Structures are given as C-alpha cells and as structure tokens.
Amino acid sequence: MEDITAAELKKKLENKEEFIFIDVREEWEYEEDNLGATNIPLGQLPFQLGEFESSKDKEIVVQCRSGARSGNAKKFMESHGFSKVRNLLGGIMAYRAMEQEEE
C-alpha cells in the first residue's frame, strides 16, 4: 500500500477516521512528543505483532522520527501478511514542520 504524507495523516486525524496508528520510536522519544499513536518501539514490534493479528486487512499507519524505522516496520509487517500498512513519509519531523508552515 502507498505511504502517507503528513498532510494526509493530519486530515485523517482531524476527521477521526478509523485506522490503527503505531509509533515505533523509543519510549523516551514518544514521551517528548507524540501524535496519539500506540507506542511500540521497533525492537518490540516482533513480540507484539500478535496483538494486531485480527487487523491484518485494516489500514495501519506506522510512524517514527524521520520515516526510516517506520519504513522497516512496514516491511516487517507486510512480510507477516499485513496488507494495508502505510509509512508516514518524513515521520513526526515532517508532520511538525507542516504544522509550523501552516501557522
């Protein structure tokens, strides 16, 4: 599935669309700033993947700081049968930059 831009994610969040939202950054990064996603650090994802087994066909958005770790999370999830995983391009940095531009 095609990745998601910061602007597309913002619209989804504002419209309260239904999707699974996972932040794969470390806990301390998540505590500093987050968009309300479920925090599952990338290293923990293999151990918690079973929690999402019933959601294999639902839209899942993964995000990190810049998009690299969440890109790896997307590939990992796709290799385990998840069909609608989208990576936030540019991560939370791109999201916050977009917000600043809008001000």
Helices and strands as residue ranges (DSSP letters): H 6-14, E 20-23, H 27-32, E 38-39, G 42-44, H 45-48, G 49-55, E 60-63, H 68-79, E 85-87, H 91-102
